[in-house]
Amino acid sequence: MLPISLEVKNKRVVIVGGGVVATRRIQIFLKQEAIVTVISPSLSEKLQQLFTESAFTWKNRPFHEGDVEEAFIVIAATNSREVNAYVRLCCSGNQLVNIVDDPKKSTFHFPATLQKGLLSVAVSTGGASPILSKKIRDDMAEQFDDDYIKYIDFVKKARDKIAKMMHSVFYKEDDKWIEE
């Protein structure tokens, strides 16, 4: 598996299921401003509350074959192995697919993540031990305190300022920097 950070803002995400795991995934994608559609005949209590407070579409019914056609990312998070397997069969080879109960049929996995300001750290044990991934993430959270976050903010501002100054003074011609 290739660890990457993926821009999902305004990307279509279909999540099949309305339980605890689906709720966690929905929260992740809503925070990143994805266009989320949830397909499930029922929602967990927490997800029902989230539905009233957030902008996602809920199709209050079982999954149908065409439900994933426009999706960039598909998550099968039901409590039925058969439904999850069927969701996978309905996906194209160009879609990112996560089957929560069958990692081998998934094209991507969710690592344990730490997000503090601009700092993003993902930890994976390749599926060997999600609990250990979370433990490592929690240990790292203690290591990266507010001073790190302030430093990252400073470095970003400095880098942005330098880049702006460089582009206003120099331009590139034939792979050589030319001063104006």
PyMOL commands that set and color helices and strands:
alter all, ss='L'
color gray80, all
select helices_A, chain A and resi 20-31+45-53+65-68+81-90+103-105+130-143+146-169
alter helices_A, ss='H'
color red, helices_A
select strands_A, chain A and resi 12-16+35-39+57-59+73-76+96-99+112-116+119-123+170-173+176-179
alter strands_A, ss='S'
color yellow, strands_A
deselect
rebuild
show_as cartoon
